[in-house]
């Protein structure tokens, strides 16, 4: 699994929510996306560790992951 794929999906979710700085859903998605974007090296390391543990196996079994 690539960290970029997860980040792209998070961004898609963020863009699906109307921008509203008073809405906790938008605030959460926006700030988590920003934080993870700034920490891509650490996030890729985390994703690689989780991949080794099989965390994405169901997704891969469906032919959707690398």
Backbone as JSON, one array per atom type, in Angstrom:
{
  "sequence": "XXXXXXXXXXXXXXXXXXXXXXXXXXXXXXXXXXXXXXXXXXXXXXXXXXXXXXXXXXXXXXXXXX",
  "N": [[0.85, -1.17, 0.0], [0.5, 2.21, -0.75], [1.34, 5.28, 0.76], [0.55, 7.59, -0.5], [-1.78, 6.88, -1.84], [-3.62, 6.56, 0.22], [-3.58, 9.14, 1.27], [-4.57, 10.56, -0.91], [-7.19, 9.58, -0.97], [-8.11, 10.52, 1.49], [-8.01, 13.25, 0.94], [-9.96, 13.37, -1.06], [-12.23, 12.74, 0.43], [-12.22, 14.94, 2.13], [-12.71, 17.01, 0.31], [-15.27, 16.38, -0.42], [-16.84, 17.27, 1.6], [-18.6, 20.15, 2.44], [-16.83, 23.22, 2.68], [-16.5, 24.52, 5.79], [-15.69, 26.24, 8.43], [-16.81, 26.07, 10.91], [-17.73, 23.57, 11.22], [-17.24, 20.46, 12.61], [-16.64, 18.09, 11.24], [-15.56, 18.94, 8.75], [-13.4, 20.47, 9.73], [-11.88, 18.48, 11.03], [-11.2, 16.65, 8.9], [-9.81, 18.4, 7.21], [-7.62, 19.37, 8.78], [-6.34, 17.02, 9.58], [-5.62, 16.04, 7.06], [-3.82, 18.1, 6.26], [-1.82, 17.88, 8.27], [-0.89, 15.21, 7.93], [0.02, 15.41, 5.31], [2.24, 17.08, 5.65], [3.84, 15.41, 7.05], [4.73, 13.27, 5.46], [6.86, 11.42, 5.12], [7.05, 10.1, 7.61], [4.46, 9.1, 7.69], [4.48, 7.36, 5.47], [6.3, 5.5, 6.43], [4.84, 4.46, 8.62], [2.64, 3.36, 7.19], [3.96, 1.4, 5.7], [4.84, -0.29, 7.77], [2.36, -1.13, 8.78], [1.41, -2.41, 6.53], [3.11, -4.61, 6.36], [2.14, -5.98, 8.53], [-0.24, -6.85, 7.59], [-2.45, -5.2, 7.46], [-3.76, -4.12, 5.28], [-4.64, -6.17, 3.77], [-7.24, -7.21, 3.16], [-8.22, -5.23, 1.47], [-6.33, -5.41, -0.62], [-6.88, -8.02, -1.44], [-9.23, -7.69, -2.75], [-8.4, -6.76, -5.11], [-7.78, -4.11, -5.33], [-5.6, -2.86, -4.27], [-1.99, -2.32, -4.15]],
  "CA": [[0.0, 0.0, 0.0], [1.25, 3.47, -0.83], [0.8, 6.36, 1.59], [-0.07, 8.56, -1.4], [-3.15, 6.44, -2.14], [-4.45, 6.88, 1.4], [-3.68, 10.59, 1.36], [-5.48, 10.99, -1.98], [-8.56, 9.28, -0.54], [-8.43, 11.49, 2.55], [-8.27, 14.52, 0.28], [-11.26, 13.26, -1.72], [-13.24, 12.86, 1.49], [-12.18, 16.34, 2.59], [-13.34, 17.84, -0.7], [-16.69, 16.04, -0.48], [-17.52, 17.99, 2.69], [-18.57, 21.61, 2.2], [-15.9, 23.96, 3.54], [-17.21, 25.24, 6.85], [-14.77, 26.24, 9.57], [-17.56, 25.84, 12.14], [-18.18, 22.17, 11.18], [-16.18, 19.58, 13.13], [-16.25, 17.12, 10.21], [-14.65, 19.61, 7.83], [-12.18, 20.81, 10.47], [-11.11, 17.25, 11.25], [-10.64, 16.18, 7.64], [-8.86, 19.38, 6.7], [-6.4, 19.45, 9.57], [-5.64, 15.73, 9.48], [-5.0, 16.03, 5.73], [-2.67, 19.0, 6.29], [-0.78, 17.32, 9.13], [-0.32, 14.03, 7.28], [0.77, 15.89, 4.15], [3.51, 17.63, 6.12], [4.59, 14.32, 7.67], [4.63, 12.15, 4.52], [7.9, 10.42, 5.39], [6.61, 9.32, 8.77], [3.23, 8.39, 7.33], [4.87, 6.24, 4.61], [6.9, 4.51, 7.33], [3.72, 3.84, 9.33], [1.88, 2.55, 6.24], [4.79, 0.23, 5.39], [4.77, -1.17, 8.94], [1.02, -1.72, 8.82], [1.31, -3.31, 5.38], [3.79, -5.85, 6.76], [1.28, -6.66, 9.5], [-1.43, -7.32, 6.9], [-3.58, -4.3, 7.7], [-4.42, -3.76, 4.02], [-4.81, -7.4, 3.0], [-8.61, -7.31, 2.61], [-8.26, -4.28, 0.35], [-5.54, -6.01, -1.69], [-7.58, -9.22, -1.91], [-10.28, -7.24, -3.66], [-7.75, -6.3, -6.34], [-7.76, -2.64, -5.35], [-4.35, -2.33, -3.74], [-0.74, -2.81, -4.74]],
  "C": [[0.89, 1.23, 0.0], [0.55, 4.52, 0.04], [0.06, 7.37, 0.72], [-1.51, 8.18, -1.73], [-4.09, 6.76, -0.98], [-4.64, 8.39, 1.53], [-4.62, 11.13, 0.29], [-6.93, 10.72, -1.6], [-9.0, 10.23, 0.57], [-8.76, 12.84, 1.95], [-9.62, 14.5, -0.43], [-12.39, 13.41, -0.7], [-13.35, 14.3, 1.97], [-12.9, 17.24, 1.6], [-14.83, 17.56, -0.86], [-17.51, 16.8, 0.56], [-17.46, 19.48, 2.39], [-17.64, 22.31, 3.2], [-16.69, 24.83, 4.51], [-16.35, 25.17, 8.11], [-15.48, 26.11, 10.92], [-18.01, 24.38, 12.26], [-17.03, 21.26, 11.6], [-15.74, 18.56, 12.1], [-15.25, 17.75, 9.23], [-13.32, 19.94, 8.52], [-11.28, 19.59, 10.66], [-10.44, 16.79, 9.97], [-9.56, 17.12, 7.12], [-7.54, 19.34, 7.47], [-5.63, 18.13, 9.6], [-4.94, 15.62, 8.13], [-3.74, 16.9, 5.72], [-1.52, 18.4, 7.1], [-0.1, 16.13, 8.45], [0.5, 14.43, 6.05], [2.15, 16.39, 4.54], [4.43, 16.54, 6.67], [4.62, 13.08, 6.77], [5.67, 11.06, 4.78], [7.5, 9.51, 6.54], [5.35, 8.51, 8.45], [3.56, 7.19, 6.43], [5.49, 5.13, 5.45], [5.8, 3.75, 8.08], [2.95, 2.9, 8.4], [2.67, 1.28, 5.9], [4.77, -0.78, 6.54], [3.42, -1.87, 9.01], [0.82, -2.71, 7.68], [1.96, -4.65, 5.72], [2.95, -6.66, 7.73], [-0.02, -7.17, 8.87], [-2.65, -6.43, 7.03], [-4.38, -3.97, 6.44], [-4.76, -4.99, 3.17], [-6.21, -7.53, 2.4], [-8.76, -6.41, 1.39], [-7.52, -4.86, -0.86], [-6.25, -7.23, -2.29], [-8.71, -8.88, -2.88], [-9.71, -6.7, -4.97], [-7.64, -4.79, -6.45], [-6.44, -2.06, -4.88], [-3.15, -2.93, -4.41], [-0.07, -3.77, -3.8]]
}
